[in-house]
């Protein structure tokens, strides 16, 4: 698990599960899933995902 100072895009909680990955442009990226409200989002651009194949995330 990676550590980051981010907050959830939706509820602003700091308790996140983080996933480090390489973006399509070759740069490092990170996705987070909020452990409070279950929002999954991109660290770099703030995009919120309902599903994410890269992290095996499916909103439930």
Buried (B, 14 or more C-beta within 10 A) or exposed (E): EEEEEBBBBEEEEEEBBBBEBEEEEEEEBBBBBBEEEBBBBBBEEEEEBEEBEBBEBEEE
